């Protein structure tokens, strides 16, 4: 079965699943009552939630290859493609800033530049999209492999062995004694997620770009391998190698999503490749896409659904000036039946997904795809 010129449904499905879980993680009924797998690891270590964001960046990298190849096939030159990339990256970044300002404004009716969080999920997506697109357009596969190796090895050496001014050798057991924290505290303006450092900060953006490049490698596999079964084999092989490398390197540089550590980059890259291989096998090879329409709806309008979920929190959560407190009412009323508050908190997140699905599905049915 040949799909070299056909869109892989599995890409839309995997992208949609990541968005669904991002919304579930971001919008529980109560932050005081959340199942452990739906929380990020506080520092070293990893939870299933820590797989989600890098998987989105991984799929983004794959989509970059497929999109740019398609534009080149239409005769569009690199300069025009680059202008599109720059404009789209700027729009995604600005929407990320808008979401932060939106939330702040509905809390206090005003916001200053010092109260803006200049980095975040969408901001990191925009940067990874921009840098990976430029790397793909202007470098060879061999150069891209070197970029990955040099970045990950260099990041490991700096983070683990290079002394920090005023601190000495890095201590990766705590958040405050590493180069990422040091650079963020000196150069990152505005509000930071953790007061003096940010998980989407300056230095950790470098290995997150490698996550996008790993996705680009999958794009090469999809476009170059002649048969669908061959693509699946290569995806499994890539996933296994990255997973093994991540496990081995974790003994030197612990798994850490906040730092986007070398071991974390490799391990979640492997998980993402294996997940995509499974979906290509189950959906594209065995024609089971009909079972994943719900996820596809989110996948084809991923940024829209994520932004909409962020915007509507001002209505559905009681910590907002305009919020109606639906979350607390729901959790308290259901838990009064004698069950753990974690269950209604999780159910609330699922119901919130359904709320976001309604307008997203409408766009899907009308074949409206918002690509920022």
C-alpha positions in Angstrom: 0.0 0.0 0.0 1.5 3.3 -1.1 0.8 6.6 0.7 3.7 8.8 -0.4 1.4 11.3 -2.0 -1.5 10.9 0.4 -2.0 12.6 3.7 -1.4 10.2 6.6 -4.5 10.2 8.8 -2.4 9.0 11.7 -0.6 12.3 11.8 -3.9 14.2 12.3 -5.1 11.7 14.9 -1.8 11.8 16.9 -1.8 15.6 16.8 -5.5 15.6 17.9 -4.8 13.2 20.8 -2.0 15.4 22.1 -4.3 18.4 22.0 -7.1 16.5 23.8 -4.7 15.5 26.6 -3.2 19.0 26.8 -6.6 20.4 27.5 -7.4 17.6 30.0 -4.2 18.3 31.8 -4.7 22.1 31.8 -8.3 22.1 32.8 -9.2 19.7 35.7 -12.2 20.4 37.9 -9.8 21.1 40.8 -6.1 21.5 40.9 -6.2 20.2 44.4 -7.6 16.9 43.3 -5.8 15.4 40.2 -4.7 11.9 39.4 -1.0 11.6 39.6 -0.5 10.5 35.9 -2.2 13.8 34.9 0.4 15.9 36.7 3.8 16.9 35.4 6.8 15.5 37.4 7.8 18.3 39.8 11.4 18.0 38.9 13.5 14.9 38.0 11.5 12.0 36.7 8.7 11.6 34.2 4.9 11.0 34.1 2.6 10.3 31.2 1.7 13.9 31.1 5.3 14.8 30.2 4.9 12.8 27.0 2.3 15.2 25.6 4.0 18.5 24.6 7.0 16.9 23.0 4.8 14.6 21.0 3.1 17.7 19.6 6.5 19.2 18.7 7.5 15.9 17.1 4.4 15.8 14.9 5.1 19.5 14.1 8.5 18.5 12.8 7.0 15.8 10.6 4.4 18.2 9.2 7.1 20.7 8.3 8.7 18.3 6.0 5.5 17.3 4.3 4.2 20.9 4.0 7.5 22.3 2.6 7.8 19.4 0.2 4.3 20.0 -1.0 5.0 23.7 -1.6 8.2 22.9 -3.5 6.3 20.5 -5.7 4.0 23.4 -6.6 7.1 25.4 -7.7 7.1 27.8 -4.7 10.7 28.9 -4.1 12.4 29.0 -0.7 12.1 32.8 -0.3 8.3 32.7 -0.5 8.1 29.7 1.8 10.3 31.4 4.3 8.1 34.5 4.3 5.1 32.2 5.1 7.1 30.5 7.8 8.1 33.8 9.4 4.5 35.1 9.3 3.0 31.9 10.7 5.6 31.7 13.5 4.9 35.4 14.4 1.1 34.7 14.6 1.5 31.7 16.8 3.8 33.6 19.1 1.4 36.6 19.3 -1.5 34.3 20.0 0.5 32.8 22.9 1.0 36.3 24.3 -2.7 37.1 23.7 -3.8 34.1 25.8 -1.7 35.2 28.8 -3.0 38.8 28.5 -6.5 37.6 28.1 -6.4 35.6 31.3 -4.7 38.4 33.2 -7.2 41.0 32.0 -10.2 39.1 33.1 -8.7 38.7 36.5 -7.7 42.3 37.1 -8.9 44.5 34.2 -5.3 45.7 33.5 -1.9 44.4 32.7 1.6 45.9 32.4 4.6 44.7 30.3 6.2 43.4 33.5 3.2 41.1 34.1 3.5 39.4 30.7 4.9 35.9 30.4 6.9 36.2 27.2 7.5 32.4 26.9 5.0 29.6 27.1 3.6 26.6 25.2 2.5 28.5 22.0 5.6 30.6 22.1 7.8 27.5 22.2 5.8 26.0 19.4 6.3 29.1 17.2 10.1 29.1 17.9 10.5 25.4 17.2 8.4 25.7 14.0 10.5 28.7 12.8 13.9 27.1 13.5 13.1 23.6 12.3 11.6 25.0 9.1 14.8 27.0 8.4 17.0 24.0 9.2 15.0 21.8 6.9 15.0 24.3 4.0 18.7 25.2 4.1 20.5 22.1 5.4 21.0 18.5 4.4 19.9 15.5 6.4 23.5 14.8 7.3 23.8 18.3 8.7 20.6 17.9 10.6 21.9 14.8 12.3 25.0 16.7 13.3 22.9 19.5 14.7 21.0 17.0 16.9 24.2 15.3 18.1 26.0 18.5 18.9 23.0 20.1 20.6 22.2 17.2 22.8 25.8 16.3 23.7 26.7 20.0 24.2 23.6 20.6 26.3 24.5 17.6 28.5 28.1 18.8 29.0 27.1 22.4 29.9 24.2 21.4 32.2 26.1 18.7 34.0 29.7 19.7 34.1 30.3 23.5 33.4 30.5 25.6 36.6 27.9 28.3 37.2 29.0 31.8 38.3 28.4 32.1 42.1 27.2 28.5 42.4 29.9 26.2 41.1 29.2 22.8 39.6 25.6 22.3 38.6 23.3 20.4 41.0 20.5 18.8 39.0 18.7 17.6 42.1 17.2 21.1 42.6 15.7 23.7 40.3 17.9 26.6 41.4 21.4 25.3 40.6 21.6 24.8 36.9 22.4 26.9 33.8 18.8 27.1 32.6 17.7 28.7 35.8 20.8 31.0 35.8 20.2 32.3 32.3 16.4 32.7 32.8 16.9 34.7 36.0 19.4 37.0 34.2 17.9 37.5 30.7 14.2 36.4 30.6 11.9 39.4 31.1 8.4 39.6 32.5 6.7 36.9 34.5 8.2 33.4 34.7 6.1 30.3 35.5 8.3 29.4 38.5 9.1 33.0 39.6 12.9 32.8 38.9 12.9 30.3 36.0 10.5 29.0 33.4 10.0 25.4 32.0 9.7 27.1 28.5 12.7 29.2 29.2 15.7 30.3 27.0 18.2 27.4 27.3 15.8 24.5 27.3 14.4 25.7 24.0 17.5 24.4 22.3 16.8 20.6 23.0 13.1 21.2 22.2 14.1 22.2 18.7 15.9 18.8 18.5 12.5 17.2 19.3 11.1 18.9 16.2 14.1 17.7 14.2 13.4 14.1 15.3 9.9 14.6 13.8 11.6 15.8 10.6 13.5 12.5 10.4 10.1 10.8 10.4 9.1 13.2 7.6 12.0 11.8 5.6 10.9 8.3 6.4 7.4 9.0 5.2 8.4 10.6 2.0 11.3 8.3 1.1 10.2 4.8 2.1 8.4 3.2 -0.8 5.9 1.0 1.0 3.8 1.7 4.1 5.0 -1.4 5.9 8.6 -0.2 5.3 7.7 3.2 6.8 6.3 1.4 9.9 9.5 -0.7 10.3 11.7 2.4 10.1 9.5 4.3 12.6 9.7 1.4 15.1 13.5 1.3 14.6 14.0 5.0 15.1 11.7 4.9 18.2 13.6 2.0 19.7 17.0 3.6 19.2 15.9 7.0 20.7 14.2 5.2 23.6 17.4 3.2 24.4 19.6 6.3 24.0 17.3 8.2 26.4 17.4 5.5 29.0 21.2 5.2 28.9 21.8 9.0 29.0 19.4 9.4 31.9 22.2 8.0 34.2 24.2 11.1 33.4 21.5 13.7 32.8 18.3 12.8 34.6 14.9 12.7 32.8 13.6 16.2 33.4 10.8 17.9 31.4 11.4 21.3 33.0 15.0 21.3 31.7 14.1 19.4 28.5 17.1 17.3 29.4 19.1 15.3 26.8 17.7 12.0 28.2 14.2 13.4 28.2 14.6 14.7 24.6 15.7 11.3 23.4 13.3 9.2 25.4 10.1 11.2 24.5 11.3 11.3 20.9 11.4 7.5 20.9 7.9 7.3 22.5 6.6 9.7 19.9 8.1 7.7 17.0 6.7 4.4 18.4 3.3 6.0 18.9 3.2 7.3 15.4 4.3 3.9 14.1 1.4 2.2 16.0 -1.1 4.7 14.6 0.2 4.4 11.0 -0.1 0.6 11.4 -3.6 0.7 13.0 -5.1 3.5 11.1 -3.4 3.9 7.7 -2.4 0.3 7.0 -5.5 -1.3 8.4 -8.0 1.4 7.5 -9.3 2.0 11.1 -9.5 5.8 10.8 -13.3 5.8 11.4 -12.6 5.0 15.1 -10.6 8.2 15.6 -12.8 10.8 14.1 -13.1 12.6 17.5 -9.4 13.0 17.7 -9.1 14.0 14.0 -11.5 16.9 14.6 -9.0 18.3 17.1 -6.0 17.4 15.0 -6.9 19.4 11.9 -7.7 22.5 14.0 -5.2 21.9 16.8 -4.1 25.5 17.6 -7.7 26.7 17.4 -9.0 24.2 19.9 -6.1 24.8 22.3 -6.6 28.5 22.2 -10.3 28.2 22.5 -9.9 26.0 25.6 -7.5 28.6 27.1 -9.9 31.5 26.4 -13.1 29.8 27.8 -11.5 29.2 31.2 -12.5 32.7 32.1 -16.1 31.5 32.0 -15.9 28.0 33.5 -13.5 28.5 36.4 -14.2 30.3 39.7 -10.8 31.9 40.0 -11.7 34.3 37.2 -13.5 37.6 37.8 -16.2 36.5 35.3 -16.1 32.8 36.2 -19.3 31.1 37.3 -17.5 28.5 39.5 -18.8 25.5 37.5 -15.7 23.5 38.3 -16.0 23.8 42.1 -19.8 23.2 42.0 -19.3 20.1 39.9 -16.5 18.6 42.0 -18.3 19.4 45.3 -21.7 18.1 44.2 -20.4 14.8 42.7 -18.0 14.1 45.6 -20.8 14.6 48.1 -22.0 11.1 46.9 -19.0 9.7 48.8 -16.4 9.3 46.1 -12.9 10.7 45.8 -12.8 14.3 44.5 -10.2 13.2 41.9 -12.9 11.4 39.9 -15.3 14.3 39.4 -12.3 16.6 38.8 -11.3 14.2 35.9 -14.8 14.0 34.6 -15.0 17.8 34.6 -12.0 17.9 32.3 -13.6 15.3 30.0 -16.8 17.4 29.9 -14.7 20.5 29.1 -13.2 18.6 26.1 -16.8 18.0 24.9 -17.5 21.8 25.2 -14.4 22.6 23.0 -15.3 19.8 20.6 -18.7 21.4 19.7 -17.3 24.5 17.8 -14.2 22.5 16.6 -16.4 19.8 15.1 -18.5 22.5 13.4 -15.4 23.9 11.7 -14.5 20.3 10.7 -17.9 19.6 9.2 -17.7 22.9 7.3 -14.2 22.0 6.1 -12.8 25.2 7.8 -9.2 24.7 8.9 -7.6 27.6 10.8 -3.9 27.4 10.2 -2.8 30.7 11.8 
